[in-house]
Amino acid sequence: MTRRIDPDQLAMFDVADSPVPKAPPKPGTGKVTWAKYHGTLAMKCDDCMAVLAANHGNAPASRQAHYKRSQGGTYLLLCYAHAHQRREDEGLV
């Protein structure tokens, strides 16, 4: 028995091509450093969570964090898309 896959249902779950909304900027001072995030627990992207909070839950699903951006005494855990966005904004691409 073979299953027939409806192409309309596949289109519903395609999130790879969706644009990533920008998170509200946070002012910071100090040198920015980047590192890969290899935590023992899977953490969500801080910018994805900020977008969800700013839009009262009406935003794309949050993604897993893969990068750690440190500046001064604070850090952000970021997904691939938000890390790329921040690097472009800082001129580090």
PyMOL Python script that loads the backbone (N, CA, C, O; Angstrom):
from pymol import cmd

cmd.read_pdbstr("""\
ATOM      1  N   MET A   1       0.844  -1.178   0.000  1.00  0.00           N
ATOM      2  CA  MET A   1       0.000   0.000   0.000  1.00  0.00           C
ATOM      3  C   MET A   1       0.886   1.237   0.000  1.00  0.00           C
ATOM      4  O   MET A   1       1.767   1.370   0.850  1.00  0.00           O
ATOM      5  N   THR A   2       0.666   2.120  -0.924  1.00  0.00           N
ATOM      6  CA  THR A   2       1.435   3.357  -0.987  1.00  0.00           C
ATOM      7  C   THR A   2       0.559   4.518  -0.562  1.00  0.00           C
ATOM      8  O   THR A   2      -0.649   4.539  -0.800  1.00  0.00           O
ATOM      9  N   ARG A   3       1.201   5.478   0.071  1.00  0.00           N
ATOM     10  CA  ARG A   3       0.478   6.673   0.506  1.00  0.00           C
ATOM     11  C   ARG A   3       0.613   7.759  -0.536  1.00  0.00           C
ATOM     12  O   ARG A   3       1.681   7.972  -1.110  1.00  0.00           O
ATOM     13  N   ARG A   4      -0.476   8.430  -0.761  1.00  0.00           N
ATOM     14  CA  ARG A   4      -0.469   9.566  -1.675  1.00  0.00           C
ATOM     15  C   ARG A   4      -0.303  10.831  -0.848  1.00  0.00           C
ATOM     16  O   ARG A   4      -1.048  11.058   0.106  1.00  0.00           O
ATOM     17  N   ILE A   5       0.670  11.652  -1.211  1.00  0.00           N
ATOM     18  CA  ILE A   5       0.941  12.888  -0.482  1.00  0.00           C
ATOM     19  C   ILE A   5       0.322  14.048  -1.243  1.00  0.00           C
ATOM     20  O   ILE A   5       0.591  14.258  -2.425  1.00  0.00           O
ATOM     21  N   ASP A   6      -0.505  14.786  -0.540  1.00  0.00           N
ATOM     22  CA  ASP A   6      -1.174  15.942  -1.134  1.00  0.00           C
ATOM     23  C   ASP A   6      -0.187  17.108  -1.201  1.00  0.00           C
ATOM     24  O   ASP A   6       0.332  17.504  -0.157  1.00  0.00           O
ATOM     25  N   PRO A   7       0.101  17.681  -2.384  1.00  0.00           N
ATOM     26  CA  PRO A   7       1.060  18.793  -2.483  1.00  0.00           C
ATOM     27  C   PRO A   7       0.612  20.046  -1.741  1.00  0.00           C
ATOM     28  O   PRO A   7       1.443  20.851  -1.321  1.00  0.00           O
ATOM     29  N   ASP A   8      -0.701  20.217  -1.579  1.00  0.00           N
ATOM     30  CA  ASP A   8      -1.184  21.382  -0.836  1.00  0.00           C
ATOM     31  C   ASP A   8      -0.817  21.289   0.636  1.00  0.00           C
ATOM     32  O   ASP A   8      -0.553  22.310   1.271  1.00  0.00           O
ATOM     33  N   GLN A   9      -0.796  20.072   1.193  1.00  0.00           N
ATOM     34  CA  GLN A   9      -0.418  19.911   2.591  1.00  0.00           C
ATOM     35  C   GLN A   9       1.078  20.139   2.793  1.00  0.00           C
ATOM     36  O   GLN A   9       1.491  20.662   3.829  1.00  0.00           O
ATOM     37  N   LEU A  10       1.883  19.755   1.823  1.00  0.00           N
ATOM     38  CA  LEU A  10       3.322  20.001   1.930  1.00  0.00           C
ATOM     39  C   LEU A  10       3.609  21.491   1.960  1.00  0.00           C
ATOM     40  O   LEU A  10       4.513  21.935   2.668  1.00  0.00           O
ATOM     41  N   ALA A  11       2.857  22.260   1.206  1.00  0.00           N
ATOM     42  CA  ALA A  11       3.068  23.708   1.169  1.00  0.00           C
ATOM     43  C   ALA A  11       2.723  24.361   2.497  1.00  0.00           C
ATOM     44  O   ALA A  11       3.272  25.414   2.823  1.00  0.00           O
ATOM     45  N   MET A  12       1.822  23.761   3.273  1.00  0.00           N
ATOM     46  CA  MET A  12       1.433  24.339   4.560  1.00  0.00           C
ATOM     47  C   MET A  12       2.578  24.337   5.558  1.00  0.00           C
ATOM     48  O   MET A  12       2.663  25.231   6.399  1.00  0.00           O
ATOM     49  N   PHE A  13       3.449  23.360   5.479  1.00  0.00           N
ATOM     50  CA  PHE A  13       4.483  23.196   6.491  1.00  0.00           C
ATOM     51  C   PHE A  13       5.867  23.611   6.026  1.00  0.00           C
ATOM     52  O   PHE A  13       6.848  23.313   6.707  1.00  0.00           O
ATOM     53  N   ASP A  14       5.978  24.277   4.907  1.00  0.00           N
ATOM     54  CA  ASP A  14       7.267  24.721   4.387  1.00  0.00           C
ATOM     55  C   ASP A  14       7.664  26.016   5.083  1.00  0.00           C
ATOM     56  O   ASP A  14       7.137  27.078   4.751  1.00  0.00           O
ATOM     57  N   VAL A  15       8.590  25.947   6.047  1.00  0.00           N
ATOM     58  CA  VAL A  15       9.011  27.131   6.788  1.00  0.00           C
ATOM     59  C   VAL A  15      10.415  27.587   6.406  1.00  0.00           C
ATOM     60  O   VAL A  15      10.866  28.628   6.883  1.00  0.00           O
ATOM     61  N   ALA A  16      11.105  26.849   5.574  1.00  0.00           N
ATOM     62  CA  ALA A  16      12.487  27.192   5.228  1.00  0.00           C
ATOM     63  C   ALA A  16      12.569  28.487   4.424  1.00  0.00           C
ATOM     64  O   ALA A  16      13.561  29.209   4.533  1.00  0.00           O
ATOM     65  N   ASP A  17      11.564  28.795   3.629  1.00  0.00           N
ATOM     66  CA  ASP A  17      11.623  29.972   2.771  1.00  0.00           C
ATOM     67  C   ASP A  17      10.982  31.202   3.394  1.00  0.00           C
ATOM     68  O   ASP A  17      10.991  32.270   2.783  1.00  0.00           O
ATOM     69  N   SER A  18      10.428  31.078   4.587  1.00  0.00           N
ATOM     70  CA  SER A  18       9.763  32.228   5.188  1.00  0.00           C
ATOM     71  C   SER A  18      10.792  33.239   5.678  1.00  0.00           C
ATOM     72  O   SER A  18      11.829  32.849   6.214  1.00  0.00           O
ATOM     73  N   PRO A  19      10.523  34.536   5.503  1.00  0.00           N
ATOM     74  CA  PRO A  19      11.474  35.546   5.976  1.00  0.00           C
ATOM     75  C   PRO A  19      11.503  35.592   7.499  1.00  0.00           C
ATOM     76  O   PRO A  19      10.506  35.316   8.166  1.00  0.00           O
ATOM     77  N   VAL A  20      12.645  35.940   8.019  1.00  0.00           N
ATOM     78  CA  VAL A  20      12.825  36.002   9.463  1.00  0.00           C
ATOM     79  C   VAL A  20      12.567  37.435   9.921  1.00  0.00           C
ATOM     80  O   VAL A  20      13.257  38.352   9.476  1.00  0.00           O
ATOM     81  N   PRO A  21      11.586  37.645  10.802  1.00  0.00           N
ATOM     82  CA  PRO A  21      11.349  39.000  11.290  1.00  0.00           C
ATOM     83  C   PRO A  21      12.462  39.455  12.219  1.00  0.00           C
ATOM     84  O   PRO A  21      13.029  38.659  12.968  1.00  0.00           O
ATOM     85  N   LYS A  22      12.764  40.743  12.159  1.00  0.00           N
ATOM     86  CA  LYS A  22      13.823  41.294  13.011  1.00  0.00           C
ATOM     87  C   LYS A  22      13.321  41.487  14.425  1.00  0.00           C
ATOM     88  O   LYS A  22      12.169  41.860  14.650  1.00  0.00           O
ATOM     89  N   ALA A  23      14.208  41.226  15.375  1.00  0.00           N
ATOM     90  CA  ALA A  23      13.887  41.462  16.785  1.00  0.00           C
ATOM     91  C   ALA A  23      14.160  42.923  17.115  1.00  0.00           C
ATOM     92  O   ALA A  23      14.959  43.571  16.437  1.00  0.00           O
ATOM     93  N   PRO A  24      13.509  43.449  18.147  1.00  0.00           N
ATOM     94  CA  PRO A  24      13.793  44.830  18.549  1.00  0.00           C
ATOM     95  C   PRO A  24      15.254  44.969  18.964  1.00  0.00           C
ATOM     96  O   PRO A  24      15.761  44.123  19.700  1.00  0.00           O
ATOM     97  N   PRO A  25      15.947  46.021  18.506  1.00  0.00           N
ATOM     98  CA  PRO A  25      17.369  46.167  18.848  1.00  0.00           C
ATOM     99  C   PRO A  25      17.565  46.485  20.325  1.00  0.00           C
ATOM    100  O   PRO A  25      16.746  47.162  20.947  1.00  0.00           O
ATOM    101  N   LYS A  26      18.664  45.983  20.868  1.00  0.00           N
ATOM    102  CA  LYS A  26      19.023  46.266  22.250  1.00  0.00           C
ATOM    103  C   LYS A  26      20.376  46.976  22.243  1.00  0.00           C
ATOM    104  O   LYS A  26      21.350  46.440  21.714  1.00  0.00           O
ATOM    105  N   PRO A  27      20.447  48.164  22.818  1.00  0.00           N
ATOM    106  CA  PRO A  27      21.729  48.870  22.816  1.00  0.00           C
ATOM    107  C   PRO A  27      22.732  48.146  23.716  1.00  0.00           C
ATOM    108  O   PRO A  27      22.374  47.593  24.756  1.00  0.00           O
ATOM    109  N   GLY A  28      23.967  48.164  23.297  1.00  0.00           N
ATOM    110  CA  GLY A  28      25.009  47.526  24.084  1.00  0.00           C
ATOM    111  C   GLY A  28      26.346  48.190  23.812  1.00  0.00           C
ATOM    112  O   GLY A  28      26.543  48.825  22.776  1.00  0.00           O
ATOM    113  N   THR A  29      27.247  48.036  24.742  1.00  0.00           N
ATOM    114  CA  THR A  29      28.587  48.582  24.576  1.00  0.00           C
ATOM    115  C   THR A  29      29.588  47.456  24.773  1.00  0.00           C
ATOM    116  O   THR A  29      29.311  46.469  25.453  1.00  0.00           O
ATOM    117  N   GLY A  30      30.719  47.617  24.184  1.00  0.00           N
ATOM    118  CA  GLY A  30      31.768  46.626  24.308  1.00  0.00           C
ATOM    119  C   GLY A  30      31.995  45.893  23.001  1.00  0.00           C
ATOM    120  O   GLY A  30      31.271  46.085  22.024  1.00  0.00           O
ATOM    121  N   LYS A  31      33.016  45.050  23.004  1.00  0.00           N
ATOM    122  CA  LYS A  31      33.382  44.298  21.823  1.00  0.00           C
ATOM    123  C   LYS A  31      32.426  43.116  21.647  1.00  0.00           C
ATOM    124  O   LYS A  31      32.063  42.446  22.614  1.00  0.00           O
ATOM    125  N   VAL A  32      32.028  42.875  20.407  1.00  0.00           N
ATOM    126  CA  VAL A  32      31.133  41.755  20.096  1.00  0.00           C
ATOM    127  C   VAL A  32      31.973  40.546  19.736  1.00  0.00           C
ATOM    128  O   VAL A  32      32.882  40.637  18.911  1.00  0.00           O
ATOM    129  N   THR A  33      31.667  39.401  20.358  1.00  0.00           N
ATOM    130  CA  THR A  33      32.329  38.144  20.018  1.00  0.00           C
ATOM    131  C   THR A  33      31.273  37.111  19.665  1.00  0.00           C
ATOM    132  O   THR A  33      30.177  37.109  20.226  1.00  0.00           O
ATOM    133  N   TRP A  34      31.611  36.240  18.738  1.00  0.00           N
ATOM    134  CA  TRP A  34      30.711  35.191  18.274  1.00  0.00           C
ATOM    135  C   TRP A  34      31.312  33.831  18.581  1.00  0.00           C
ATOM    136  O   TRP A  34      32.529  33.656  18.521  1.00  0.00           O
ATOM    137  N   ALA A  35      30.461  32.871  18.908  1.00  0.00           N
ATOM    138  CA  ALA A  35      30.901  31.494  19.141  1.00  0.00           C
ATOM    139  C   ALA A  35      29.761  30.558  18.765  1.00  0.00           C
ATOM    140  O   ALA A  35      28.591  30.937  18.805  1.00  0.00           O
ATOM    141  N   LYS A  36      30.119  29.334  18.400  1.00  0.00           N
ATOM    142  CA  LYS A  36      29.102  28.311  18.173  1.00  0.00           C
ATOM    143  C   LYS A  36      28.531  27.920  19.524  1.00  0.00           C
ATOM    144  O   LYS A  36      29.266  27.838  20.508  1.00  0.00           O
ATOM    145  N   TYR A  37      27.237  27.679  19.583  1.00  0.00           N
ATOM    146  CA  TYR A  37      26.598  27.273  20.832  1.00  0.00           C
ATOM    147  C   TYR A  37      26.437  25.754  20.830  1.00  0.00           C
ATOM    148  O   TYR A  37      25.740  25.190  19.986  1.00  0.00           O
ATOM    149  N   HIS A  38      27.093  25.105  21.791  1.00  0.00           N
ATOM    150  CA  HIS A  38      27.010  23.656  21.949  1.00  0.00           C
ATOM    151  C   HIS A  38      26.523  23.343  23.356  1.00  0.00           C
ATOM    152  O   HIS A  38      27.230  22.706  24.136  1.00  0.00           O
ATOM    153  N   GLY A  39      25.341  23.782  23.672  1.00  0.00           N
ATOM    154  CA  GLY A  39      24.804  23.544  25.012  1.00  0.00           C
ATOM    155  C   GLY A  39      24.319  22.122  25.176  1.00  0.00           C
ATOM    156  O   GLY A  39      24.019  21.444  24.194  1.00  0.00           O
ATOM    157  N   THR A  40      24.241  21.667  26.422  1.00  0.00           N
ATOM    158  CA  THR A  40      23.738  20.325  26.676  1.00  0.00           C
ATOM    159  C   THR A  40      22.228  20.268  26.509  1.00  0.00           C
ATOM    160  O   THR A  40      21.674  19.207  26.220  1.00  0.00           O
ATOM    161  N   LEU A  41      21.559  21.400  26.689  1.00  0.00           N
ATOM    162  CA  LEU A  41      20.123  21.488  26.476  1.00  0.00           C
ATOM    163  C   LEU A  41      19.845  22.279  25.211  1.00  0.00           C
ATOM    164  O   LEU A  41      20.556  23.235  24.900  1.00  0.00           O
ATOM    165  N   ALA A  42      18.820  21.885  24.490  1.00  0.00           N
ATOM    166  CA  ALA A  42      18.418  22.640  23.300  1.00  0.00           C
ATOM    167  C   ALA A  42      17.708  23.907  23.750  1.00  0.00           C
ATOM    168  O   ALA A  42      16.685  23.842  24.431  1.00  0.00           O
ATOM    169  N   MET A  43      18.249  25.052  23.372  1.00  0.00           N
ATOM    170  CA  MET A  43      17.673  26.341  23.759  1.00  0.00           C
ATOM    171  C   MET A  43      17.084  27.022  22.530  1.00  0.00           C
ATOM    172  O   MET A  43      17.544  26.809  21.408  1.00  0.00           O
ATOM    173  N   LYS A  44      16.075  27.831  22.753  1.00  0.00           N
ATOM    174  CA  LYS A  44      15.449  28.587  21.681  1.00  0.00           C
ATOM    175  C   LYS A  44      16.224  29.869  21.414  1.00  0.00           C
ATOM    176  O   LYS A  44      16.915  30.385  22.292  1.00  0.00           O
ATOM    177  N   CYS A  45      16.102  30.375  20.196  1.00  0.00           N
ATOM    178  CA  CYS A  45      16.746  31.622  19.789  1.00  0.00           C
ATOM    179  C   CYS A  45      16.126  32.789  20.557  1.00  0.00           C
ATOM    180  O   CYS A  45      14.903  32.912  20.620  1.00  0.00           O
ATOM    181  N   ASP A  46      16.962  33.641  21.135  1.00  0.00           N
ATOM    182  CA  ASP A  46      16.476  34.790  21.896  1.00  0.00           C
ATOM    183  C   ASP A  46      15.735  35.792  21.017  1.00  0.00           C
ATOM    184  O   ASP A  46      14.740  36.373  21.451  1.00  0.00           O
ATOM    185  N   ASP A  47      16.208  36.005  19.783  1.00  0.00           N
ATOM    186  CA  ASP A  47      15.530  36.940  18.885  1.00  0.00           C
ATOM    187  C   ASP A  47      14.171  36.389  18.443  1.00  0.00           C
ATOM    188  O   ASP A  47      13.206  37.147  18.342  1.00  0.00           O
ATOM    189  N   CYS A  48      14.084  35.087  18.179  1.00  0.00           N
ATOM    190  CA  CYS A  48      12.794  34.484  17.825  1.00  0.00           C
ATOM    191  C   CYS A  48      11.800  34.658  18.967  1.00  0.00           C
ATOM    192  O   CYS A  48      10.632  34.973  18.738  1.00  0.00           O
ATOM    193  N   MET A  49      12.265  34.452  20.192  1.00  0.00           N
ATOM    194  CA  MET A  49      11.384  34.593  21.354  1.00  0.00           C
ATOM    195  C   MET A  49      10.985  36.059  21.557  1.00  0.00           C
ATOM    196  O   MET A  49       9.859  36.337  21.970  1.00  0.00           O
ATOM    197  N   ALA A  50      11.896  36.999  21.271  1.00  0.00           N
ATOM    198  CA  ALA A  50      11.577  38.420  21.400  1.00  0.00           C
ATOM    199  C   ALA A  50      10.525  38.836  20.372  1.00  0.00           C
ATOM    200  O   ALA A  50       9.641  39.637  20.678  1.00  0.00           O
ATOM    201  N   VAL A  51      10.617  38.296  19.157  1.00  0.00           N
ATOM    202  CA  VAL A  51       9.627  38.591  18.124  1.00  0.00           C
ATOM    203  C   VAL A  51       8.268  38.042  18.541  1.00  0.00           C
ATOM    204  O   VAL A  51       7.249  38.711  18.369  1.00  0.00           O
ATOM    205  N   LEU A  52       8.246  36.825  19.088  1.00  0.00           N
ATOM    206  CA  LEU A  52       6.987  36.247  19.571  1.00  0.00           C
ATOM    207  C   LEU A  52       6.374  37.094  20.676  1.00  0.00           C
ATOM    208  O   LEU A  52       5.165  37.324  20.683  1.00  0.00           O
ATOM    209  N   ALA A  53       7.190  37.555  21.604  1.00  0.00           N
ATOM    210  CA  ALA A  53       6.685  38.371  22.716  1.00  0.00           C
ATOM    211  C   ALA A  53       6.183  39.727  22.221  1.00  0.00           C
ATOM    212  O   ALA A  53       5.148  40.209  22.681  1.00  0.00           O
ATOM    213  N   ALA A  54       6.912  40.345  21.285  1.00  0.00           N
ATOM    214  CA  ALA A  54       6.514  41.658  20.779  1.00  0.00           C
ATOM    215  C   ALA A  54       5.202  41.592  19.996  1.00  0.00           C
ATOM    216  O   ALA A  54       4.444  42.561  19.970  1.00  0.00           O
ATOM    217  N   ASN A  55       4.937  40.458  19.363  1.00  0.00           N
ATOM    218  CA  ASN A  55       3.721  40.300  18.562  1.00  0.00           C
ATOM    219  C   ASN A  55       2.642  39.509  19.288  1.00  0.00           C
ATOM    220  O   ASN A  55       1.679  39.066  18.662  1.00  0.00           O
ATOM    221  N   HIS A  56       2.784  39.328  20.574  1.00  0.00           N
ATOM    222  CA  HIS A  56       1.803  38.616  21.406  1.00  0.00           C
ATOM    223  C   HIS A  56       1.506  37.220  20.874  1.00  0.00           C
ATOM    224  O   HIS A  56       0.353  36.790  20.852  1.00  0.00           O
ATOM    225  N   GLY A  57       2.554  36.513  20.444  1.00  0.00           N
ATOM    226  CA  GLY A  57       2.421  35.138  19.979  1.00  0.00           C
ATOM    227  C   GLY A  57       2.032  34.987  18.529  1.00  0.00           C
ATOM    228  O   GLY A  57       1.924  33.863  18.040  1.00  0.00           O
ATOM    229  N   ASN A  58       1.819  36.071  17.830  1.00  0.00           N
ATOM    230  CA  ASN A  58       1.428  36.019  16.423  1.00  0.00           C
ATOM    231  C   ASN A  58       2.663  36.210  15.547  1.00  0.00           C
ATOM    232  O   ASN A  58       2.835  37.258  14.923  1.00  0.00           O
ATOM    233  N   ALA A  59       3.517  35.193  15.506  1.00  0.00           N
ATOM    234  CA  ALA A  59       4.769  35.251  14.742  1.00  0.00           C
ATOM    235  C   ALA A  59       5.173  33.829  14.382  1.00  0.00           C
ATOM    236  O   ALA A  59       4.584  32.875  14.891  1.00  0.00           O
ATOM    237  N   PRO A  60       6.173  33.670  13.510  1.00  0.00           N
ATOM    238  CA  PRO A  60       6.634  32.313  13.176  1.00  0.00           C
ATOM    239  C   PRO A  60       7.175  31.588  14.403  1.00  0.00           C
ATOM    240  O   PRO A  60       7.562  32.213  15.391  1.00  0.00           O
ATOM    241  N   ALA A  61       7.195  30.284  14.324  1.00  0.00           N
ATOM    242  CA  ALA A  61       7.691  29.459  15.427  1.00  0.00           C
ATOM    243  C   ALA A  61       9.156  29.765  15.705  1.00  0.00           C
ATOM    244  O   ALA A  61       9.913  30.088  14.790  1.00  0.00           O
ATOM    245  N   SER A  62       9.553  29.663  16.964  1.00  0.00           N
ATOM    246  CA  SER A  62      10.940  29.934  17.335  1.00  0.00           C
ATOM    247  C   SER A  62      11.829  28.770  16.906  1.00  0.00           C
ATOM    248  O   SER A  62      11.386  27.624  16.836  1.00  0.00           O
ATOM    249  N   ARG A  63      13.075  29.082  16.624  1.00  0.00           N
ATOM    250  CA  ARG A  63      14.039  28.083  16.146  1.00  0.00           C
ATOM    251  C   ARG A  63      15.069  27.791  17.229  1.00  0.00           C
ATOM    252  O   ARG A  63      15.169  28.519  18.216  1.00  0.00           O
ATOM    253  N   GLN A  64      15.824  26.736  17.038  1.00  0.00           N
ATOM    254  CA  GLN A  64      16.867  26.351  17.983  1.00  0.00           C
ATOM    255  C   GLN A  64      18.090  27.261  17.829  1.00  0.00           C
ATOM    256  O   GLN A  64      18.431  27.674  16.720  1.00  0.00           O
ATOM    257  N   ALA A  65      18.735  27.562  18.935  1.00  0.00           N
ATOM    258  CA  ALA A  65      19.926  28.414  18.929  1.00  0.00           C
ATOM    259  C   ALA A  65      21.152  27.599  18.520  1.00  0.00           C
ATOM    260  O   ALA A  65      21.331  26.460  18.951  1.00  0.00           O
ATOM    261  N   HIS A  66      21.994  28.208  17.678  1.00  0.00           N
ATOM    262  CA  HIS A  66      23.229  27.569  17.228  1.00  0.00           C
ATOM    263  C   HIS A  66      24.445  28.480  17.404  1.00  0.00           C
ATOM    264  O   HIS A  66      25.579  28.028  17.247  1.00  0.00           O
ATOM    265  N   TYR A  67      24.225  29.753  17.726  1.00  0.00           N
ATOM    266  CA  TYR A  67      25.314  30.705  17.908  1.00  0.00           C
ATOM    267  C   TYR A  67      25.119  31.472  19.213  1.00  0.00           C
ATOM    268  O   TYR A  67      23.999  31.656  19.689  1.00  0.00           O
ATOM    269  N   LYS A  68      26.236  31.908  19.770  1.00  0.00           N
ATOM    270  CA  LYS A  68      26.223  32.726  20.979  1.00  0.00           C
ATOM    271  C   LYS A  68      26.932  34.039  20.655  1.00  0.00           C
ATOM    272  O   LYS A  68      28.099  34.044  20.263  1.00  0.00           O
ATOM    273  N   ARG A  69      26.222  35.143  20.820  1.00  0.00           N
ATOM    274  CA  ARG A  69      26.772  36.476  20.566  1.00  0.00           C
ATOM    275  C   ARG A  69      26.954  37.167  21.904  1.00  0.00           C
ATOM    276  O   ARG A  69      25.980  37.417  22.614  1.00  0.00           O
ATOM    277  N   SER A  70      28.203  37.479  22.253  1.00  0.00           N
ATOM    278  CA  SER A  70      28.502  38.133  23.526  1.00  0.00           C
ATOM    279  C   SER A  70      28.920  39.568  23.289  1.00  0.00           C
ATOM    280  O   SER A  70      29.654  39.871  22.348  1.00  0.00           O
ATOM    281  N   GLN A  71      28.438  40.456  24.162  1.00  0.00           N
ATOM    282  CA  GLN A  71      28.820  41.869  24.100  1.00  0.00           C
ATOM    283  C   GLN A  71      28.790  42.407  25.516  1.00  0.00           C
ATOM    284  O   GLN A  71      27.744  42.422  26.166  1.00  0.00           O
ATOM    285  N   GLY A  72      29.932  42.844  25.984  1.00  0.00           N
ATOM    286  CA  GLY A  72      30.024  43.301  27.363  1.00  0.00           C
ATOM    287  C   GLY A  72      29.802  42.135  28.299  1.00  0.00           C
ATOM    288  O   GLY A  72      30.491  41.121  28.188  1.00  0.00           O
ATOM    289  N   GLY A  73      28.865  42.249  29.213  1.00  0.00           N
ATOM    290  CA  GLY A  73      28.571  41.160  30.129  1.00  0.00           C
ATOM    291  C   GLY A  73      27.318  40.380  29.763  1.00  0.00           C
ATOM    292  O   GLY A  73      26.875  39.528  30.533  1.00  0.00           O
ATOM    293  N   THR A  74      26.740  40.658  28.596  1.00  0.00           N
ATOM    294  CA  THR A  74      25.519  39.973  28.197  1.00  0.00           C
ATOM    295  C   THR A  74      25.761  39.103  26.975  1.00  0.00           C
ATOM    296  O   THR A  74      26.740  39.290  26.253  1.00  0.00           O
ATOM    297  N   TYR A  75      24.871  38.158  26.751  1.00  0.00           N
ATOM    298  CA  TYR A  75      24.972  37.324  25.559  1.00  0.00           C
ATOM    299  C   TYR A  75      23.589  36.999  25.032  1.00  0.00           C
ATOM    300  O   TYR A  75      22.599  37.048  25.761  1.00  0.00           O
ATOM    301  N   LEU A  76      23.539  36.664  23.745  1.00  0.00           N
ATOM    302  CA  LEU A  76      22.317  36.238  23.078  1.00  0.00           C
ATOM    303  C   LEU A  76      22.574  34.888  22.434  1.00  0.00           C
ATOM    304  O   LEU A  76      23.638  34.662  21.857  1.00  0.00           O
ATOM    305  N   LEU A  77      21.606  33.994  22.531  1.00  0.00           N
ATOM    306  CA  LEU A  77      21.645  32.734  21.802  1.00  0.00           C
ATOM    307  C   LEU A  77      20.796  32.919  20.559  1.00  0.00           C
ATOM    308  O   LEU A  77      19.628  33.298  20.654  1.00  0.00           O
ATOM    309  N   LEU A  78      21.376  32.654  19.385  1.00  0.00           N
ATOM    310  CA  LEU A  78      20.706  32.973  18.119  1.00  0.00           C
ATOM    311  C   LEU A  78      20.655  31.778  17.180  1.00  0.00           C
ATOM    312  O   LEU A  78      21.557  30.940  17.172  1.00  0.00           O
ATOM    313  N   CYS A  79      19.587  31.710  16.389  1.00  0.00           N
ATOM    314  CA  CYS A  79      19.463  30.699  15.338  1.00  0.00           C
ATOM    315  C   CYS A  79      20.326  31.144  14.146  1.00  0.00           C
ATOM    316  O   CYS A  79      20.896  32.234  14.153  1.00  0.00           O
ATOM    317  N   TYR A  80      20.410  30.281  13.126  1.00  0.00           N
ATOM    318  CA  TYR A  80      21.216  30.610  11.952  1.00  0.00           C
ATOM    319  C   TYR A  80      20.748  31.909  11.285  1.00  0.00           C
ATOM    320  O   TYR A  80      21.564  32.764  10.942  1.00  0.00           O
ATOM    321  N   ALA A  81      19.436  32.050  11.104  1.00  0.00           N
ATOM    322  CA  ALA A  81      18.904  33.197  10.373  1.00  0.00           C
ATOM    323  C   ALA A  81      19.123  34.509  11.130  1.00  0.00           C
ATOM    324  O   ALA A  81      19.530  35.503  10.529  1.00  0.00           O
ATOM    325  N   HIS A  82      18.860  34.526  12.441  1.00  0.00           N
ATOM    326  CA  HIS A  82      19.055  35.760  13.201  1.00  0.00           C
ATOM    327  C   HIS A  82      20.539  36.085  13.391  1.00  0.00           C
ATOM    328  O   HIS A  82      20.908  37.257  13.451  1.00  0.00           O
ATOM    329  N   ALA A  83      21.383  35.073  13.483  1.00  0.00           N
ATOM    330  CA  ALA A  83      22.829  35.327  13.565  1.00  0.00           C
ATOM    331  C   ALA A  83      23.313  35.969  12.272  1.00  0.00           C
ATOM    332  O   ALA A  83      24.106  36.910  12.299  1.00  0.00           O
ATOM    333  N   HIS A  84      22.833  35.459  11.138  1.00  0.00           N
ATOM    334  CA  HIS A  84      23.213  36.040   9.851  1.00  0.00           C
ATOM    335  C   HIS A  84      22.718  37.478   9.736  1.00  0.00           C
ATOM    336  O   HIS A  84      23.424  38.351   9.232  1.00  0.00           O
ATOM    337  N   GLN A  85      21.498  37.711  10.207  1.00  0.00           N
ATOM    338  CA  GLN A  85      20.929  39.058  10.176  1.00  0.00           C
ATOM    339  C   GLN A  85      21.741  40.029  11.032  1.00  0.00           C
ATOM    340  O   GLN A  85      22.028  41.144  10.598  1.00  0.00           O
ATOM    341  N   ARG A  86      22.108  39.618  12.230  1.00  0.00           N
ATOM    342  CA  ARG A  86      22.898  40.484  13.119  1.00  0.00           C
ATOM    343  C   ARG A  86      24.281  40.754  12.539  1.00  0.00           C
ATOM    344  O   ARG A  86      24.781  41.875  12.628  1.00  0.00           O
ATOM    345  N   ARG A  87      24.899  39.741  11.949  1.00  0.00           N
ATOM    346  CA  ARG A  87      26.232  39.947  11.338  1.00  0.00           C
ATOM    347  C   ARG A  87      26.149  40.925  10.178  1.00  0.00           C
ATOM    348  O   ARG A  87      27.043  41.752   9.999  1.00  0.00           O
ATOM    349  N   GLU A  88      25.086  40.839   9.389  1.00  0.00           N
ATOM    350  CA  GLU A  88      24.909  41.800   8.287  1.00  0.00           C
ATOM    351  C   GLU A  88      24.753  43.213   8.838  1.00  0.00           C
ATOM    352  O   GLU A  88      25.342  44.154   8.306  1.00  0.00           O
ATOM    353  N   ASP A  89      23.961  43.369   9.903  1.00  0.00           N
ATOM    354  CA  ASP A  89      23.747  44.688  10.498  1.00  0.00           C
ATOM    355  C   ASP A  89      25.035  45.271  11.072  1.00  0.00           C
ATOM    356  O   ASP A  89      25.224  46.487  11.076  1.00  0.00           O
ATOM    357  N   GLU A  90      25.923  44.397  11.556  1.00  0.00           N
ATOM    358  CA  GLU A  90      27.185  44.851  12.148  1.00  0.00           C
ATOM    359  C   GLU A  90      28.310  44.933  11.127  1.00  0.00           C
ATOM    360  O   GLU A  90      29.413  45.372  11.454  1.00  0.00           O
ATOM    361  N   GLY A  91      28.039  44.512   9.886  1.00  0.00           N
ATOM    362  CA  GLY A  91      29.051  44.572   8.840  1.00  0.00           C
ATOM    363  C   GLY A  91      30.093  43.466   8.953  1.00  0.00           C
ATOM    364  O   GLY A  91      31.246  43.669   8.572  1.00  0.00           O
ATOM    365  N   LEU A  92      29.711  42.308   9.465  1.00  0.00           N
ATOM    366  CA  LEU A  92      30.670  41.216   9.671  1.00  0.00           C
ATOM    367  C   LEU A  92      30.462  40.051   8.704  1.00  0.00           C
ATOM    368  O   LEU A  92      31.031  38.979   8.910  1.00  0.00           O
ATOM    369  N   VAL A  93      29.660  40.237   7.654  1.00  0.00           N
ATOM    370  CA  VAL A  93      29.377  39.126   6.734  1.00  0.00           C
ATOM    371  C   VAL A  93      30.606  38.799   5.928  1.00  0.00           C
ATOM    372  O   VAL A  93      30.576  37.893   5.096  1.00  0.00           O
TER     373      VAL A  93
END
""", "prot")
cmd.dss("prot")
cmd.show_as("cartoon", "prot")
cmd.util.cbc("prot")
cmd.orient("prot")
